[in-house]
Amino acid sequence: MKVTSAQAAKILRKFEDDLSGIRSNEEMSNSFRAAVGEDIESVRPKYDYEQTQKEIKEIEAKVRKLKHTINLFNVQQVVPGFDMTIDQLLIYIPQLSRQRAKLAEMKSVLPKARAEIGYRASNVNIIDYTYANYDIEKAAKDYDEITDLLSRAQTALDTVNNTVTFEIDI
């Protein structure tokens, strides 16, 4: 079956939901309480240990196979406009995000700002200033460039994830 990464992610999410449901049912039904004198069979929940373990193993095998196929696609598929594979872009995007956050702070400072006054045991008439030791306008320009690059990277990745198909066998 041919799918996109976005479709494969939805299939994977369905498998994880199925596993969660099976495990939850197992937890609620693999043991039970009955009062002394109560008919145990009338309160026994339906539970088949062997069938439950079989279902869990089957879904876990599908998850492993699907994740492996997605990983192979991610290390082989080059994202147009970035000369990087998906797995490289998945590392690059958080790097850009961290750089953008740093530049957001750097572009927002004043060239000279009065420092916060902390506890001083002696002369309180001294005023401290904090000076930007870089070109704030350059930081603002770099921020705009990184923001644009990050947006283009995310859009390119979204495009690949929603248009390029690969074969899965599950």
ROSE-4610 file (N, C-alpha, C; in Angstrom, 1 decimal, always signed):
// ROSE-4610
residu = [M/M/M/K/K/K/V/V/V/T/T/T/S/S/S/A/A/A/Q/Q/Q/A/A/A/A/A/A/K/K/K/I/I/I/L/L/L/R/R/R/K/K/K/F/F/F/E/E/E/D/D/D/D/D/D/L/L/L/S/S/S/G/G/G/I/I/I/R/R/R/S/S/S/N/N/N/E/E/E/E/E/E/M/M/M/S/S/S/N/N/N/S/S/S/F/F/F/R/R/R/A/A/A/A/A/A/V/V/V/G/G/G/E/E/E/D/D/D/I/I/I/E/E/E/S/S/S/V/V/V/R/R/R/P/P/P/K/K/K/Y/Y/Y/D/D/D/Y/Y/Y/E/E/E/Q/Q/Q/T/T/T/Q/Q/Q/K/K/K/E/E/E/I/I/I/K/K/K/E/E/E/I/I/I/E/E/E/A/A/A/K/K/K/V/V/V/R/R/R/K/K/K/L/L/L/K/K/K/H/H/H/T/T/T/I/I/I/N/N/N/L/L/L/F/F/F/N/N/N/V/V/V/Q/Q/Q/Q/Q/Q/V/V/V/V/V/V/P/P/P/G/G/G/F/F/F/D/D/D/M/M/M/T/T/T/I/I/I/D/D/D/Q/Q/Q/L/L/L/L/L/L/I/I/I/Y/Y/Y/I/I/I/P/P/P/Q/Q/Q/L/L/L/S/S/S/R/R/R/Q/Q/Q/R/R/R/A/A/A/K/K/K/L/L/L/A/A/A/E/E/E/M/M/M/K/K/K/S/S/S/V/V/V/L/L/L/P/P/P/K/K/K/A/A/A/R/R/R/A/A/A/E/E/E/I/I/I/G/G/G/Y/Y/Y/R/R/R/A/A/A/S/S/S/N/N/N/V/V/V/N/N/N/I/I/I/I/I/I/D/D/D/Y/Y/Y/T/T/T/Y/Y/Y/A/A/A/N/N/N/Y/Y/Y/D/D/D/I/I/I/E/E/E/K/K/K/A/A/A/A/A/A/K/K/K/D/D/D/Y/Y/Y/D/D/D/E/E/E/I/I/I/T/T/T/D/D/D/L/L/L/L/L/L/S/S/S/R/R/R/A/A/A/Q/Q/Q/T/T/T/A/A/A/L/L/L/D/D/D/T/T/T/V/V/V/N/N/N/N/N/N/T/T/T/V/V/V/T/T/T/F/F/F/E/E/E/I/I/I/D/D/D/I/I/I]
num = [1/1/1/2/2/2/3/3/3/4/4/4/5/5/5/6/6/6/7/7/7/8/8/8/9/9/9/10/10/10/11/11/11/12/12/12/13/13/13/14/14/14/15/15/15/16/16/16/17/17/17/18/18/18/19/19/19/20/20/20/21/21/21/22/22/22/23/23/23/24/24/24/25/25/25/26/26/26/27/27/27/28/28/28/29/29/29/30/30/30/31/31/31/32/32/32/33/33/33/34/34/34/35/35/35/36/36/36/37/37/37/38/38/38/39/39/39/40/40/40/41/41/41/42/42/42/43/43/43/44/44/44/45/45/45/46/46/46/47/47/47/48/48/48/49/49/49/50/50/50/51/51/51/52/52/52/53/53/53/54/54/54/55/55/55/56/56/56/57/57/57/58/58/58/59/59/59/60/60/60/61/61/61/62/62/62/63/63/63/64/64/64/65/65/65/66/66/66/67/67/67/68/68/68/69/69/69/70/70/70/71/71/71/72/72/72/73/73/73/74/74/74/75/75/75/76/76/76/77/77/77/78/78/78/79/79/79/80/80/80/81/81/81/82/82/82/83/83/83/84/84/84/85/85/85/86/86/86/87/87/87/88/88/88/89/89/89/90/90/90/91/91/91/92/92/92/93/93/93/94/94/94/95/95/95/96/96/96/97/97/97/98/98/98/99/99/99/100/100/100/101/101/101/102/102/102/103/103/103/104/104/104/105/105/105/106/106/106/107/107/107/108/108/108/109/109/109/110/110/110/111/111/111/112/112/112/113/113/113/114/114/114/115/115/115/116/116/116/117/117/117/118/118/118/119/119/119/120/120/120/121/121/121/122/122/122/123/123/123/124/124/124/125/125/125/126/126/126/127/127/127/128/128/128/129/129/129/130/130/130/131/131/131/132/132/132/133/133/133/134/134/134/135/135/135/136/136/136/137/137/137/138/138/138/139/139/139/140/140/140/141/141/141/142/142/142/143/143/143/144/144/144/145/145/145/146/146/146/147/147/147/148/148/148/149/149/149/150/150/150/151/151/151/152/152/152/153/153/153/154/154/154/155/155/155/156/156/156/157/157/157/158/158/158/159/159/159/160/160/160/161/161/161/162/162/162/163/163/163/164/164/164/165/165/165/166/166/166/167/167/167/168/168/168/169/169/169/170/170/170]
x = [+0.8/+0.0/+0.9/+0.6/+1.3/+0.7/+1.5/+1.0/+2.0/+1.6/+2.5/+2.9/+3.9/+4.3/+3.2/+2.4/+1.2/+0.2/+0.0/-0.9/-0.3/+1.0/+1.6/+1.6/+1.7/+1.6/+0.3/-0.8/-2.1/-2.4/-1.8/-1.9/-1.2/+0.0/+0.8/+0.0/-0.6/-1.4/-2.6/-3.2/-4.3/-3.8/-2.6/-2.0/-1.8/-1.2/-0.9/-2.2/-3.3/-4.6/-5.1/-5.0/-5.5/-4.7/-3.4/-2.6/-3.1/-3.3/-3.7/-5.0/-6.0/-7.3/-7.2/-6.4/-6.2/-5.6/-4.5/-3.8/-4.8/-5.6/-6.5/-7.5/-8.1/-9.0/-8.4/-7.2/-6.5/-6.3/-5.9/-5.7/-7.0/-8.1/-9.4/-10.0/-9.6/-10.2/-9.3/-8.0/-7.2/-7.3/-7.9/-8.2/-9.5/-10.2/-11.4/-11.7/-12.6/-12.9/-14.4/-14.5/-15.9/-16.0/-17.2/-17.5/-17.6/-17.3/-17.5/-19.0/-19.3/-20.6/-21.2/-20.5/-21.0/-20.7/-21.6/-21.3/-20.2/-19.0/-17.8/-18.0/-18.7/-18.8/-19.8/-20.6/-21.6/-20.9/-19.7/-19.0/-17.7/-17.3/-16.0/-16.1/-15.1/-15.1/-14.6/-15.0/-14.5/-13.0/-12.1/-10.7/-10.1/-9.3/-8.6/-7.1/-6.4/-4.9/-4.2/-4.3/-3.5/-3.9/-5.2/-5.7/-5.2/-5.3/-4.8/-3.3/-2.5/-1.1/-0.8/-1.5/-1.4/-1.7/-2.8/-3.2/-2.1/-1.6/-0.6/+0.7/+1.1/+2.3/+2.1/+0.9/+0.7/+0.7/+0.1/+0.1/+1.5/+2.2/+3.6/+4.5/+4.3/+5.1/+4.8/+3.5/+3.1/+3.7/+3.7/+4.3/+5.8/+6.5/+8.0/+8.2/+7.4/+7.6/+7.3/+6.2/+5.8/+6.8/+7.3/+8.3/+9.6/+10.0/+11.2/+11.0/+9.9/+9.7/+9.7/+9.1/+9.1/+10.5/+11.3/+12.7/+13.5/+13.3/+14.0/+13.7/+12.4/+11.9/+12.6/+12.6/+13.2/+14.7/+15.4/+16.9/+17.2/+16.2/+16.5/+15.8/+14.7/+14.0/+14.6/+15.1/+15.7/+14.6/+14.6/+13.6/+14.0/+13.2/+13.5/+13.8/+14.8/+15.2/+16.1/+16.4/+17.2/+18.4/+18.5/+19.6/+19.9/+18.8/+18.9/+17.8/+18.1/+17.0/+16.1/+14.9/+13.9/+14.5/+15.3/+15.9/+16.8/+17.5/+18.4/+17.6/+16.5/+15.7/+15.0/+14.7/+14.1/+15.0/+16.3/+17.3/+17.5/+17.5/+17.8/+16.7/+15.4/+14.3/+14.4/+14.6/+14.8/+16.0/+17.1/+18.3/+17.9/+17.2/+16.7/+15.8/+14.9/+14.0/+14.8/+15.8/+16.6/+17.3/+17.9/+18.6/+17.6/+16.4/+15.4/+15.0/+14.9/+14.5/+15.6/+16.9/+18.0/+18.0/+17.8/+17.8/+16.6/+15.5/+14.3/+14.7/+15.4/+15.8/+16.9/+17.8/+18.9/+18.4/+17.5/+17.0/+16.1/+15.7/+14.8/+15.4/+16.7/+17.4/+17.7/+17.9/+18.3/+19.8/+20.4/+21.8/+22.5/+21.8/+22.3/+21.0/+21.1/+19.9/+20.4/+19.7/+20.0/+19.8/+20.8/+20.8/+19.9/+19.3/+18.5/+19.3/+18.7/+19.4/+19.2/+20.3/+20.2/+20.6/+20.8/+21.2/+22.7/+22.9/+24.2/+24.4/+25.5/+25.8/+26.3/+27.0/+27.7/+27.0/+27.7/+27.3/+26.1/+24.9/+23.8/+23.7/+24.6/+24.5/+25.2/+25.7/+26.4/+25.3/+25.3/+24.3/+25.0/+24.5/+25.1/+24.3/+25.0/+24.3/+24.8/+23.9/+24.2/+24.2/+25.3/+25.5/+25.4/+24.7/+24.7/+26.1/+26.7/+28.1/+28.0/+27.0/+26.8/+25.9/+25.7/+24.9/+23.4/+22.6/+21.2/+20.5/+20.7/+20.1/+20.4/+21.7/+22.1/+21.4/+21.2/+20.5/+19.0/+18.4/+17.1/+17.0/+17.9/+18.0/+18.1/+19.1/+19.3/+18.0/+17.3/+16.1/+15.1/+14.9/+14.0/+14.4/+15.7/+16.1/+15.9/+16.2/+16.0/+14.5/+13.7/+12.2/+11.8/+12.2/+11.9/+12.4/+13.6/+14.2/+13.5/+13.1/+12.4/+11.0/+10.4/+9.1/+9.2/+10.2/+10.4/+10.7/+11.5/+11.8/+10.6/+9.8/+8.6/+7.6/+7.5/+6.6/+7.1/+8.4/+8.9/+8.7/+8.9/+8.7/+7.3/+6.4/+5.0/+4.6/+5.1/+4.8/+5.2/+6.5/+6.9/+6.1/+5.8/+5.0/+3.6/+3.1/+1.7/+1.6/+2.7/+2.6/+3.4/+4.6/+5.5/+5.0/+4.8/+4.4/+5.5/+5.3/+6.2/+5.4/+6.0/+5.3/+5.4/+4.3/+4.3/+3.7/+4.1/+3.6/+3.3/+2.0/+1.6/+0.3]
y = [-1.2/+0.0/+1.2/+2.2/+3.4/+4.5/+5.1/+6.2/+7.3/+8.4/+9.6/+9.4/+10.2/+10.2/+10.6/+11.6/+12.0/+10.9/+10.1/+9.0/+7.9/+7.7/+6.6/+7.0/+8.3/+8.8/+8.5/+8.7/+8.4/+6.9/+6.1/+4.6/+4.3/+4.8/+4.6/+5.0/+6.1/+6.6/+5.7/+5.1/+4.2/+2.9/+2.4/+1.2/+1.5/+2.7/+3.0/+3.1/+3.7/+3.7/+2.4/+1.5/+0.1/-0.6/-0.4/-1.0/-0.5/+0.8/+1.4/+0.8/+0.6/+0.1/-1.4/-2.2/-3.6/-3.7/-2.8/-2.9/-2.4/-1.4/-0.9/-2.0/-2.6/-3.7/-4.8/-5.2/-6.2/-5.9/-4.7/-4.2/-4.3/-4.0/-4.0/-5.4/-6.3/-7.6/-8.8/-8.6/-9.8/-10.3/-9.5/-10.0/-9.3/-9.9/-9.3/-9.7/-9.0/-9.3/-9.9/-10.8/-11.3/-11.5/-11.2/-11.4/-12.8/-13.2/-14.5/-14.9/-16.0/-16.5/-16.0/-15.1/-14.6/-15.6/-15.7/-16.6/-16.0/-16.6/-16.0/-15.9/-16.9/-16.8/-15.7/-15.3/-14.2/-12.8/-12.7/-11.4/-11.5/-12.6/-12.8/-12.0/-11.1/-10.3/-11.2/-10.9/-11.7/-11.3/-12.3/-12.1/-13.4/-13.3/-14.4/-14.0/-14.5/-14.2/-14.4/-15.6/-15.9/-15.1/-14.8/-14.0/-12.6/-12.1/-10.7/-10.5/-11.5/-11.4/-11.5/-12.3/-12.5/-11.2/-10.5/-9.2/-8.2/-8.1/-7.1/-7.4/-8.6/-8.9/-8.6/-8.8/-8.6/-7.1/-6.3/-4.8/-4.3/-4.7/-4.3/-4.6/-5.7/-6.1/-5.1/-4.7/-3.8/-2.4/-2.0/-0.7/-0.7/-1.8/-1.8/-1.8/-2.5/-2.5/-1.2/-0.5/+0.7/+1.8/+1.8/+2.8/+2.7/+1.4/+1.2/+1.7/+1.4/+1.9/+3.4/+4.1/+5.5/+6.0/+5.4/+5.8/+5.7/+4.6/+4.4/+5.5/+5.8/+6.9/+8.2/+8.5/+9.7/+9.9/+8.8/+8.9/+8.9/+8.6/+8.5/+9.7/+10.2/+11.2/+12.6/+13.2/+14.6/+15.6/+16.6/+17.6/+18.7/+18.9/+19.9/+21.3/+21.9/+23.3/+23.3/+22.2/+22.2/+21.2/+20.4/+19.5/+18.7/+18.3/+17.5/+16.5/+15.3/+14.3/+14.8/+14.1/+14.4/+14.3/+13.2/+13.1/+14.2/+14.7/+15.9/+17.1/+17.3/+18.5/+18.4/+17.2/+17.1/+17.5/+17.5/+18.0/+19.5/+19.9/+21.3/+22.2/+21.8/+22.7/+23.1/+22.2/+22.6/+23.5/+23.3/+24.1/+25.5/+25.7/+27.0/+27.6/+26.8/+27.4/+27.9/+27.2/+27.7/+29.0/+29.0/+30.2/+31.4/+31.1/+32.2/+32.7/+31.8/+32.3/+33.2/+32.8/+33.6/+34.9/+35.0/+36.2/+37.1/+36.5/+37.3/+38.1/+37.5/+38.2/+39.3/+38.9/+39.8/+41.0/+40.9/+42.0/+43.0/+42.5/+43.3/+44.1/+44.1/+44.8/+46.2/+47.1/+48.4/+48.5/+49.4/+49.5/+49.7/+50.5/+50.8/+50.8/+49.9/+49.8/+49.8/+50.5/+50.5/+49.2/+48.7/+47.3/+47.3/+46.1/+45.9/+46.2/+46.9/+47.1/+46.0/+45.3/+44.3/+44.8/+43.9/+44.2/+44.7/+45.9/+46.5/+46.9/+46.5/+46.8/+48.2/+48.6/+50.0/+50.9/+51.9/+53.0/+52.7/+53.2/+52.9/+54.0/+54.9/+56.0/+55.6/+54.4/+53.9/+53.3/+53.7/+53.2/+52.3/+51.1/+50.2/+50.2/+50.1/+49.9/+48.6/+48.1/+46.9/+47.4/+47.1/+47.6/+46.3/+46.5/+45.5/+45.4/+44.3/+44.2/+43.6/+43.9/+43.5/+44.5/+44.3/+45.2/+44.7/+45.4/+45.0/+44.9/+45.9/+45.8/+44.6/+44.2/+42.9/+41.7/+41.7/+40.6/+40.6/+41.8/+41.9/+41.4/+41.7/+41.3/+39.7/+39.2/+37.8/+37.1/+37.7/+37.1/+36.9/+38.0/+37.9/+36.8/+36.7/+35.7/+34.3/+34.1/+32.8/+32.4/+33.4/+33.2/+32.7/+33.4/+33.0/+31.6/+31.3/+30.0/+28.9/+29.2/+28.2/+27.9/+29.0/+28.8/+28.0/+28.3/+27.6/+26.1/+25.8/+24.5/+23.7/+24.3/+23.6/+23.4/+24.4/+24.2/+23.1/+23.1/+22.1/+20.7/+20.6/+19.3/+18.9/+19.8/+19.5/+19.1/+19.7/+19.4/+17.9/+17.6/+16.2/+15.2/+15.5/+14.6/+14.4/+15.3/+15.2/+14.9/+14.8/+14.5/+13.3/+13.1/+12.0/+10.7/+9.7/+8.4/+7.4/+6.4/+5.3/+4.0/+2.9/+1.6/+1.1/+0.7/+0.1/-1.3/-2.2/-3.6/-4.0/-3.8/-4.1/-5.0]
z = [+0.0/+0.0/+0.0/-0.9/-0.9/+0.0/+0.8/+1.7/+1.8/+2.2/+2.5/+4.0/+4.4/+5.8/+6.7/+6.3/+7.1/+7.3/+6.2/+6.3/+7.2/+7.0/+7.9/+9.3/+9.6/+11.0/+11.6/+10.8/+11.3/+11.5/+10.6/+10.8/+12.1/+12.3/+13.5/+14.8/+14.7/+15.9/+16.1/+15.1/+15.2/+15.9/+15.5/+16.2/+17.7/+18.0/+19.4/+20.2/+19.6/+20.2/+20.5/+19.5/+19.6/+20.8/+20.8/+21.9/+23.2/+23.3/+24.6/+25.0/+24.1/+24.5/+24.9/+24.2/+24.6/+26.0/+26.2/+27.5/+28.6/+28.4/+29.4/+29.7/+28.7/+28.9/+29.7/+29.3/+30.0/+31.5/+31.8/+33.2/+34.0/+33.3/+34.0/+34.2/+33.3/+33.3/+33.7/+33.9/+34.1/+35.6/+36.4/+37.8/+38.2/+39.2/+39.7/+41.1/+41.7/+43.1/+43.1/+44.1/+44.3/+45.8/+46.3/+47.7/+48.1/+49.3/+49.8/+49.6/+49.0/+48.8/+47.5/+46.8/+45.5/+44.4/+43.4/+42.3/+41.5/+41.5/+40.9/+39.4/+38.8/+37.3/+36.9/+37.7/+37.3/+37.3/+38.0/+38.0/+37.3/+36.8/+36.1/+34.8/+34.6/+33.3/+32.2/+31.0/+29.9/+29.6/+29.6/+29.4/+28.9/+27.8/+27.3/+27.2/+28.2/+28.3/+27.0/+26.4/+25.2/+24.0/+23.9/+22.7/+22.9/+24.1/+24.4/+24.1/+24.5/+24.3/+22.8/+22.1/+20.6/+19.9/+20.3/+19.7/+20.0/+21.2/+21.5/+20.7/+20.6/+19.8/+18.3/+17.8/+16.4/+16.1/+17.0/+16.7/+17.0/+18.0/+18.2/+17.0/+16.4/+15.2/+14.1/+13.9/+12.9/+13.2/+14.4/+14.8/+14.5/+14.8/+14.5/+13.0/+12.3/+10.8/+10.2/+10.6/+10.1/+10.5/+11.7/+12.2/+11.4/+11.2/+10.4/+9.0/+8.4/+7.0/+6.9/+7.9/+8.0/+8.2/+9.0/+9.3/+8.0/+7.3/+6.0/+5.0/+4.9/+4.0/+4.5/+5.8/+6.3/+6.0/+6.0/+5.7/+4.3/+3.4/+2.0/+1.2/+1.7/+0.9/+1.2/+0.1/+0.1/+0.0/+0.9/+0.9/-0.2/-1.2/-2.2/-1.6/-2.1/-1.7/-0.5/+0.1/+1.3/+1.2/+0.2/+0.0/+1.3/+2.0/+3.2/+3.2/+3.8/+4.0/+5.0/+5.1/+6.1/+7.5/+7.8/+9.1/+9.5/+8.5/+8.8/+9.0/+8.2/+8.4/+9.8/+10.3/+11.6/+12.7/+12.4/+13.4/+13.2/+11.9/+11.6/+12.1/+12.0/+12.4/+13.8/+14.8/+16.2/+16.4/+15.6/+15.7/+15.3/+14.2/+13.7/+14.8/+15.4/+16.4/+17.6/+18.0/+19.2/+18.8/+17.6/+17.1/+17.0/+16.5/+16.4/+17.7/+18.7/+20.1/+20.7/+20.5/+21.0/+20.3/+19.0/+18.3/+18.6/+19.0/+19.4/+20.7/+21.6/+22.8/+22.4/+21.6/+21.3/+20.5/+19.7/+18.9/+19.7/+20.9/+21.7/+22.8/+22.9/+24.0/+23.5/+24.5/+24.3/+24.2/+23.4/+23.3/+24.7/+25.5/+26.9/+27.8/+28.8/+29.7/+31.2/+32.0/+33.4/+34.0/+34.7/+35.3/+36.5/+36.7/+37.9/+39.1/+40.1/+41.3/+42.3/+42.6/+43.6/+45.0/+45.9/+47.2/+47.2/+47.8/+47.9/+49.3/+49.9/+51.3/+51.4/+50.3/+50.4/+49.4/+49.0/+48.2/+47.2/+47.4/+46.6/+45.5/+45.4/+44.4/+43.1/+43.0/+41.8/+40.9/+39.7/+38.7/+37.7/+37.6/+36.6/+35.3/+34.2/+32.9/+32.3/+31.5/+30.7/+29.2/+28.5/+27.2/+26.2/+25.1/+24.1/+23.5/+23.4/+22.8/+21.4/+20.7/+19.3/+18.6/+17.3/+16.5/+16.6/+17.3/+17.5/+16.2/+15.3/+14.0/+13.2/+13.3/+12.6/+13.2/+14.5/+15.2/+14.7/+14.6/+14.1/+12.6/+11.8/+10.4/+10.4/+11.2/+11.2/+11.7/+12.7/+13.2/+12.1/+11.3/+10.2/+9.2/+8.9/+7.9/+8.5/+9.8/+10.4/+10.4/+10.7/+10.7/+9.4/+8.3/+7.0/+6.6/+6.9/+6.7/+7.4/+8.7/+9.4/+8.8/+8.4/+7.8/+6.5/+5.7/+4.4/+4.7/+5.7/+6.0/+6.5/+7.4/+7.8/+6.7/+5.8/+4.7/+3.7/+3.5/+2.6/+3.2/+4.5/+5.1/+5.1/+5.3/+5.3/+3.9/+2.9/+1.5/+1.2/+1.6/+1.3/+2.1/+3.4/+4.2/+3.7/+2.9/+2.4/+1.0/+0.3/-1.2/-1.7/-1.1/-1.5/-0.9/-1.7/-1.2/-1.1/-0.3/-0.2/+0.1/-0.1/+0.1/+1.5/+2.1/+3.4/+3.2/+4.0/+4.0/+5.4/+5.8/+7.1/+7.1]
